[in-house]
Amino acid sequence: MSKIINIEPLNQELPSDFADRLGIYYTQQVTASHKKVNGQFFTPTPIAQLLASFCNISKTKVKILDPGCGTTILSCALIQHLIKSQNGIEAIELVAYETDIELIPYSQKAINYLKEWLSNKGIKFNFTLHNTDFVLENAVVLKENRLPSLFEEIKIVDKNFDIIISNPPYFKLSKDDKRVIASQELISGQPNIYSIFMGIAAKLLSENGELIFITPRSFASGNYFKAFRELFFNTVQIDKIHLFNSRKEAFNRDNVLQETVVIKAIREKINPNKKVLISSS
């Protein structure tokens, strides 16, 4: 798809700031119903920086997944944080998913600038931008401990990510939605797509890999998220939780009233005595 976007990076502009400007411009071009259908609430720069600051990975080669990338502000903020907080990064691989075909040119433009910015620092950068559904492409990972049937096609998914960072879409799904059918291991009531993103992402982490998400906090209680919690908390261990004192400030540009939390989890041996850092702002 080709589309001319008359927005260019400013002199020495950070990739996350450029991605943010692209996101603001895009939201002005689409209707509120379009954003609602796609569950689009773009992450403001201060929130993106907060999520990025939770990452403690220290490696020379880093593999990142952004399963609902928007204009890739989270990936940009994360990569900026990694470069600022440690020396010796040689190569970064980014895999990103975005289903809104109208948004893809903006995502591409932001990633192209990120690549140029990294090249100027001598850091190799490879990326793959998928215009496919993250859930449908990767739900098979939920069945990794089940033997396939005789006639079932075995699908290979990209795994072993060092960091998965996301502000996933938030909306309820009907029980006959193909994403729900593909993710039955996570379903125990009225499903919301964000918890499916979280459950699949947990299974795609490498050992000691880090998952950083901002989501509604509804997954923490109730029968509707019971199956999700059982799978999620037996796959990863919570390391940090950040609470917001106001439910309207985090995404105030979109007038969203939502009780959101930031969680960081690590794929490591589950230790019931591990301490969790809780913060608020």
Phi, psi and chi 1 to 4 in degrees:
 res  aa     phi    psi   chi1   chi2   chi3   chi4
   1 MET       -  130.8  175.8 -177.5  179.1      -
   2 SER  -113.7  134.2   60.8      -      -      -
   3 LYS  -152.3  132.4 -177.8  173.2 -177.1  177.4
   4 ILE   -85.9  123.2  -61.7  174.3      -      -
   5 ILE  -114.6  113.5  -56.8  169.2      -      -
   6 ASN   -87.1   51.7  -64.8  -43.0      -      -
   7 ILE  -130.5  124.8  -59.4  176.9      -      -
   8 GLU  -121.8  154.9  -62.3  -60.5  -30.6      -
   9 PRO   -62.2  144.7  -18.0   30.3      -      -
  10 LEU   -79.2  166.7  -55.8  175.2      -      -
  11 ASN   -60.6  121.6 -175.6   35.9      -      -
  12 GLN    60.7   25.2  -63.1 -174.6  -26.5      -
  13 GLU   -70.7  138.7 -174.0  172.7   23.7      -
  14 LEU   -68.9  145.2  -71.2  172.0      -      -
  15 PRO   -56.8  -37.3  -29.2   37.0      -      -
  16 SER   -66.3  -36.2   61.7      -      -      -
  17 ASP   -69.0  -38.4  -69.7  -27.1      -      -
  18 PHE   -65.8  -43.7 -178.0   50.9      -      -
  19 ALA   -61.1  -37.7      -      -      -      -
  20 ASP   -65.9  -43.3 -169.9   38.3      -      -
  21 ARG   -63.0  -39.9  -73.1 -159.4  -63.3  120.5
  22 LEU   -62.9  -41.2  -73.8  168.4      -      -
  23 GLY   -64.8  -41.5      -      -      -      -
  24 ILE   -63.0  -44.1  -68.2  171.9      -      -
  25 TYR   -61.9  -43.7  178.0   80.3      -      -
  26 TYR   -62.1  -43.9  177.5   76.1      -      -
  27 THR   -64.0  -23.2   57.6      -      -      -
  28 GLN   -78.8  -13.7  -65.7  169.7  -12.4      -
  29 GLN   -95.2  -14.3  -47.1  -54.8  -50.8      -
  30 VAL  -117.2  162.5  -62.1      -      -      -
  31 THR   -82.7  163.1   63.9      -      -      -
  32 ALA   -63.3  -35.1      -      -      -      -
  33 SER   -67.6  -34.9   61.2      -      -      -
  34 HIS   -62.3  -44.3  177.0   87.6      -      -
  35 LYS   -65.9  -37.6  -70.5 -170.7  -73.2 -175.5
  36 LYS   -67.8  -44.9 -176.8  176.2 -179.7  180.0
  37 VAL   -61.0  -36.8  167.1      -      -      -
  38 ASN   -91.3   -0.3  -72.5  -81.6      -      -
  39 GLY    61.2   37.1      -      -      -      -
  40 GLN   -92.8  111.8  -73.4  177.2  -19.1      -
  41 PHE  -132.9   92.7  -53.6  106.8      -      -
  42 PHE   -65.0  143.0  -68.6  159.0      -      -
  43 THR   -78.5  122.3  -44.8      -      -      -
  44 PRO   -66.0  155.5  -19.1   32.1      -      -
  45 THR   -55.2  -45.7  -57.8      -      -      -
  46 PRO   -61.5  -35.2  -22.8   34.4      -      -
  47 ILE   -71.5  -39.6  -56.1  -63.7      -      -
  48 ALA   -61.5  -41.8      -      -      -      -
  49 GLN   -64.8  -37.2  -67.0  170.7  -20.0      -
  50 LEU   -62.6  -48.8  173.9   66.7      -      -
  51 LEU   -59.9  -44.6  -92.3   70.0      -      -
  52 ALA   -60.9  -36.3      -      -      -      -
  53 SER   -67.0  -16.0   71.7      -      -      -
  54 PHE   -75.7  -14.8  -84.0   26.8      -      -
  55 CYS   -79.4  132.6  178.5      -      -      -
  56 ASN  -121.8   13.7  -67.4  -39.1      -      -
  57 ILE   -62.2  136.1  -71.3  -73.1      -      -
  58 SER  -132.1   94.6 -179.5      -      -      -
  59 LYS  -144.1  157.1  -59.5  177.4   71.3  173.6
  60 THR   -81.5  -26.0   58.5      -      -      -
  61 LYS  -125.6  125.9  -63.3 -179.7  179.5 -179.9
  62 VAL  -125.6  134.9 -176.5      -      -      -
  63 LYS  -114.1  121.3 -173.4  174.7 -178.5  179.2
  64 ILE  -119.2  141.6  -59.7  168.8      -      -
  65 LEU  -120.6  130.4  170.6   64.4      -      -
  66 ASP  -122.6   95.3 -171.3  -19.5      -      -
  67 PRO   -76.0  -10.3   24.7  -32.2      -      -
  68 GLY  -145.5   74.6      -      -      -      -
  69 CYS   -77.2  -23.5   70.8      -      -      -
  70 GLY    58.5 -125.1      -      -      -      -
  71 THR   -95.9   17.2   57.6      -      -      -
  72 THR    69.1   26.9   72.6      -      -      -
  73 ILE   -63.8  -35.9 -174.4  171.3      -      -
  74 LEU   -66.9  -43.6  -78.3  175.8      -      -
  75 SER   -62.6  -41.9  -65.0      -      -      -
  76 CYS   -63.4  -46.8  -68.1      -      -      -
  77 ALA   -63.5  -38.9      -      -      -      -
  78 LEU   -63.5  -47.6  172.7   62.6      -      -
  79 ILE   -64.9  -39.7  -69.6  169.9      -      -
  80 GLN   -59.8  -42.4  -70.1  166.2 -161.3      -
  81 HIS   -63.6  -43.9  166.9   74.5      -      -
  82 LEU   -60.2  -43.3  -70.1  172.3      -      -
  83 ILE   -69.6  -37.7  -67.8  171.4      -      -
  84 LYS   -72.0  -34.4 -176.1  178.1  179.6 -179.5
  85 SER   -91.1  -10.9   62.7      -      -      -
  86 GLN  -150.4  157.2   62.0  177.5  -64.1      -
  87 ASN  -106.0  158.4  -64.7  -41.9      -      -
  88 GLY    92.9    7.4      -      -      -      -
  89 ILE   -68.7  125.6  -67.0 -178.1      -      -
  90 GLU  -105.1  -35.5  -60.5  171.8   -1.7      -
  91 ALA  -149.1  142.0      -      -      -      -
  92 ILE  -130.4  133.0  -63.2  172.6      -      -
  93 GLU  -115.7  129.1  179.0 -177.3   -6.3      -
  94 LEU  -119.8  128.9  172.0   64.9      -      -
  95 VAL  -116.1  123.2  177.3      -      -      -
  96 ALA  -130.5  148.5      -      -      -      -
  97 TYR  -123.7  138.7  -74.8   81.1      -      -
  98 GLU  -151.7  122.7  177.4   52.4   57.1      -
  99 THR   -91.8  -17.8   55.8      -      -      -
 100 ASP   -78.2  105.4 -176.8   -3.2      -      -
 101 ILE   -61.2  -29.7 -167.7   68.0      -      -
 102 GLU   -70.7  -24.1  -62.8  -65.3  -32.6      -
 103 LEU   -88.1  -22.2 -176.9   54.3      -      -
 104 ILE   -52.3  -44.5  -72.7  -68.6      -      -
 105 PRO   -59.4  -32.3  -23.1   34.5      -      -
 106 TYR   -71.6  -42.7  -63.3   83.4      -      -
 107 SER   -59.5  -45.5  -49.1      -      -      -
 108 GLN   -61.4  -41.9 -173.7   73.7   52.8      -
 109 LYS   -65.4  -40.9 -163.5  170.6 -175.7   71.5
 110 ALA   -65.6  -42.1      -      -      -      -
 111 ILE   -68.2  -38.1  -65.6  176.6      -      -
 112 ASN   -60.8  -40.3  -72.6  -18.4      -      -
 113 TYR   -69.4  -38.4  177.7   58.7      -      -
 114 LEU   -59.0  -42.1  173.9   62.5      -      -
 115 LYS   -63.4  -42.7 -176.8  170.2 -175.2  174.5
 116 GLU   -63.3  -42.1  177.2 -174.7  -22.1      -
 117 TRP   -62.1  -42.1 -174.3   79.3      -      -
 118 LEU   -70.6  -37.7  -71.8  169.3      -      -
 119 SER   -60.0  -38.1  177.5      -      -      -
 120 ASN   -66.5  -18.0  -69.7  -25.9      -      -
 121 LYS   -99.6    3.6  -64.1 -179.5  179.8  -63.5
 122 GLY    76.4   23.7      -      -      -      -
 123 ILE  -108.0  126.3  -62.2  172.9      -      -
 124 LYS   -72.1  137.0 -176.0  179.0  179.4 -179.6
 125 PHE  -138.7  122.0  179.7   63.9      -      -
 126 ASN  -119.4  142.4  -69.3  -44.7      -      -
 127 PHE  -143.1  154.4   70.4   89.1      -      -
 128 THR  -130.3  122.6  -54.4      -      -      -
 129 LEU  -109.3  108.9  177.1   57.6      -      -
 130 HIS   -91.7  132.0  -65.1  -75.2      -      -
 131 ASN  -101.5   48.1 -177.0 -142.4      -      -
 132 THR  -128.2  167.7   51.6      -      -      -
 133 ASP   -78.0  120.7 -170.4  -74.9      -      -
 134 PHE   -58.7  -42.4  168.3   72.6      -      -
 135 VAL   -65.0  -50.9  171.9      -      -      -
 136 LEU   -65.8  -32.3  -64.1  178.6      -      -
 137 GLU   -73.5  -25.9  -71.4  -68.8  -55.3      -
 138 ASN  -126.2   -0.5  -64.3  -79.8      -      -
 139 ALA   -61.3  -22.6      -      -      -      -
 140 VAL   -59.2  -24.0   67.6      -      -      -
 141 VAL   -65.0  -21.3   76.9      -      -      -
 142 LEU   -69.8  -18.4  -60.9  171.7      -      -
 143 LYS  -105.6   20.7  -58.5  166.3  176.1   59.8
 144 GLU   -65.5  -22.7   59.7 -174.2    7.7      -
 145 ASN   -97.2    7.2  -65.1  -36.8      -      -
 146 ARG  -108.7  137.2  176.6 -179.8   63.1   80.0
 147 LEU   -71.9  131.8  -68.1  174.5      -      -
 148 PRO   -69.9  152.1   25.9  -33.6      -      -
 149 SER   -72.8  167.9   63.5      -      -      -
 150 LEU   -58.1  -38.9 -176.6   60.2      -      -
 151 PHE  -105.3   11.7  -58.6  103.4      -      -
 152 GLU   -84.7  132.4 -175.1  175.6   -6.3      -
 153 GLU   -75.3  131.8  180.0 -177.1   -3.3      -
 154 ILE   -92.2  117.9  -61.4  176.1      -      -
 155 LYS  -101.4  132.4 -174.4  176.1 -177.6  179.8
 156 ILE   -93.2  127.2  -54.7  -61.6      -      -
 157 VAL  -114.3  156.3  -61.6      -      -      -
 158 ASP   -77.4  119.0 -167.2    1.1      -      -
 159 LYS  -126.2 -169.0  -61.8 -159.7  -56.3 -175.5
 160 ASN    64.5   46.0  -61.1  -43.5      -      -
 161 PHE   -82.2  138.6  -71.3   96.1      -      -
 162 ASP   -75.5  -37.8  -61.2  -56.0      -      -
 163 ILE  -139.6  132.7  -47.2  163.9      -      -
 164 ILE  -122.9  120.5  -57.8  178.2      -      -
 165 ILE  -125.3  137.1 -169.2  165.8      -      -
 166 SER  -161.5  144.4 -176.5      -      -      -
 167 ASN  -114.7   87.2  171.3   13.1      -      -
 168 PRO   -71.8  164.8   30.9  -37.0      -      -
 169 PRO   -65.4  150.5   24.0  -33.1      -      -
 170 TYR  -123.1  109.5  -42.4  151.0      -      -
 171 PHE  -168.0  154.3   53.0   82.8      -      -
 172 LYS   -77.5  151.8  -67.4  178.1 -179.8  178.6
 173 LEU  -120.8  147.7  -64.3  169.1      -      -
 174 SER   -75.9  155.9   63.8      -      -      -
 175 LYS   -68.7  -17.6  -69.3 -173.8  177.7 -179.0
 176 ASP   -97.7    8.1   59.6   -6.0      -      -
 177 ASP   -65.7  138.7 -172.6  -73.4      -      -
 178 LYS   -63.3  -26.1   54.8 -172.7  176.6 -178.4
 179 ARG   -72.1  -33.9  -70.0  162.3  -67.6 -169.6
 180 VAL   -69.9  -44.0  172.8      -      -      -
 181 ILE   -60.3  -37.3  -64.8  170.3      -      -
 182 ALA   -75.4  -14.8      -      -      -      -
 183 SER  -124.2   38.8  -50.6      -      -      -
 184 GLN   -58.2  -26.8  -78.1  -59.4  -59.7      -
 185 GLU   -62.7  -17.7  -66.6   79.7    1.2      -
 186 LEU  -105.5   -0.6  -64.6  166.9      -      -
 187 ILE  -106.7  127.9  -51.2  -58.9      -      -
 188 SER  -142.3   20.1   53.5      -      -      -
 189 GLY   172.5 -144.8      -      -      -      -
 190 GLN   -69.6  109.6  174.2   65.7   60.8      -
 191 PRO   -81.9  146.7   26.8  -30.5      -      -
 192 ASN  -119.5  136.2 -167.2  -56.0      -      -
 193 ILE   -61.0  -29.0 -166.3  167.3      -      -
 194 TYR   -63.6  -36.1   82.0   82.5      -      -
 195 SER   -70.7  -29.6   64.2      -      -      -
 196 ILE   -67.5  -41.3  -61.5  177.4      -      -
 197 PHE   -57.6  -46.2  -93.6   65.2      -      -
 198 MET   -63.6  -44.3  -70.1  173.1   69.8      -
 199 GLY   -64.9  -44.5      -      -      -      -
 200 ILE   -67.2  -42.7  -66.8  173.8      -      -
 201 ALA   -59.1  -40.7      -      -      -      -
 202 ALA   -57.6  -37.3      -      -      -      -
 203 LYS   -76.1  -14.2  -70.6  -71.4 -171.1  179.5
 204 LEU   -94.4   -2.2  -64.8  175.6      -      -
 205 LEU   -76.2  148.1  -80.0  173.8      -      -
 206 SER   -78.1  170.2   62.9      -      -      -
 207 GLU   -61.6  129.8 -175.6  176.8   -3.8      -
 208 ASN    69.5   11.4  -63.0  -43.7      -      -
 209 GLY   -70.3  156.8      -      -      -      -
 210 GLU  -114.7  135.2  -61.5 -177.9   -6.4      -
 211 LEU  -114.3  126.0  177.7  149.6      -      -
 212 ILE  -130.0  113.5  -54.3  168.8      -      -
 213 PHE  -129.5  147.1  -91.7   60.7      -      -
 214 ILE  -112.2  123.4  179.8  168.3      -      -
 215 THR  -145.9  167.7   71.7      -      -      -
 216 PRO   -58.9  156.1  -23.4   34.1      -      -
 217 ARG   -94.0    9.1   65.0 -175.5 -168.7 -174.5
 218 SER   -64.1  -21.2   51.5      -      -      -
 219 PHE   -65.4  -16.4   71.8   85.7      -      -
 220 ALA   -77.1  -11.6      -      -      -      -
 221 SER  -152.0  165.1   62.8      -      -      -
 222 GLY    91.0  157.0      -      -      -      -
 223 ASN   -71.2  -26.0  -73.6  -29.2      -      -
 224 TYR   -62.0  -26.8  -77.0  175.9      -      -
 225 PHE  -111.6   15.4  -65.6   93.0      -      -
 226 LYS   -62.0  -48.6 -177.3  179.0  179.4 -179.0
 227 ALA   -63.5  -40.0      -      -      -      -
 228 PHE   -60.6  -48.2  159.5   76.1      -      -
 229 ARG   -61.6  -40.0  -71.8 -165.3  -58.2  -89.0
 230 GLU   -62.3  -44.3  -71.6  179.4   -3.0      -
 231 LEU   -70.9  -46.0 -177.0  144.7      -      -
 232 PHE   -63.3  -49.0 -172.4   75.5      -      -
 233 PHE   -79.8   -5.0  -68.3  117.9      -      -
 234 ASN   -98.6   -0.4  -79.5  -60.8      -      -
 235 THR  -109.3  -42.8  -55.2      -      -      -
 236 VAL  -129.3  163.9  -64.8      -      -      -
 237 GLN  -120.2  130.6 -178.2  151.7  -66.7      -
 238 ILE   -65.9  133.4  -65.0  -66.3      -      -
 239 ASP  -111.8  -41.2 -177.0   60.9      -      -
 240 LYS  -142.2  148.9  -65.0  179.9 -178.2  179.4
 241 ILE  -135.5  132.5  -59.4  174.5      -      -
 242 HIS  -118.9  128.5 -174.3   86.2      -      -
 243 LEU  -106.6  146.0  -50.5  172.0      -      -
 244 PHE  -105.0  130.7  -63.5   97.7      -      -
 245 ASN   -72.7  -18.5  -62.8  -34.4      -      -
 246 SER  -121.6  137.2  169.3      -      -      -
 247 ARG   -87.6   -3.4   65.5  175.0 -176.8  157.4
 248 LYS  -111.6   -5.0   63.8 -177.8  179.7  179.6
 249 GLU   -87.4  -36.1  -66.0  -62.1  -31.6      -
 250 ALA   -59.1  -40.7      -      -      -      -
 251 PHE  -124.2   47.0  -65.5   99.1      -      -
 252 ASN   -67.2  -21.9   57.9    2.4      -      -
 253 ARG   -64.5  -27.9  -68.4 -165.6  -51.0 -148.2
 254 ASP  -102.6    9.0  -66.9  -56.8      -      -
 255 ASN    53.6   43.9  -64.0  -44.4      -      -
 256 VAL   -94.4  126.3  175.4      -      -      -
 257 LEU  -101.7  104.2  -72.1  176.3      -      -
 258 GLN  -152.8  132.6 -179.2   65.0  -98.4      -
 259 GLU   -78.5  101.6  -59.8  -82.6    4.8      -
 260 THR  -110.5  154.4   53.2      -      -      -
 261 VAL  -136.6  154.6  -63.6      -      -      -
 262 VAL  -105.6  129.3  178.4      -      -      -
 263 ILE  -124.2  142.1   66.5  165.0      -      -
 264 LYS  -118.0  128.6  174.5 -171.2  172.5 -177.0
 265 ALA  -129.1  153.5      -      -      -      -
 266 ILE  -124.1  138.2  -57.4  174.2      -      -
 267 ARG   -85.4   96.5 -171.4  157.6 -167.5 -179.5
 268 GLU  -148.7  173.5   59.7 -174.2   -1.9      -
 269 LYS   -59.9  129.6 -175.9  177.6  179.6  179.8
 270 ILE   -69.3  124.7  -55.2  -58.7      -      -
 271 ASN  -121.0  106.7  175.0    8.5      -      -
 272 PRO   -65.0  -13.0   21.9  -31.6      -      -
 273 ASN   -98.6    2.0  -62.7  -45.9      -      -
 274 LYS   -65.7  137.9  177.3  174.1  179.0  175.4
 275 LYS   -83.2  142.7  -66.5 -178.1  179.0  179.2
 276 VAL  -112.1  129.9  177.7      -      -      -
 277 LEU   -83.7  123.6  177.1   64.6      -      -
 278 ILE  -115.7  128.8  -59.6  177.3      -      -
 279 SER  -131.4  169.1   56.5      -      -      -
 280 SER  -151.3  160.7   65.4      -      -      -
 281 SER  -156.8      -   64.2      -      -      -
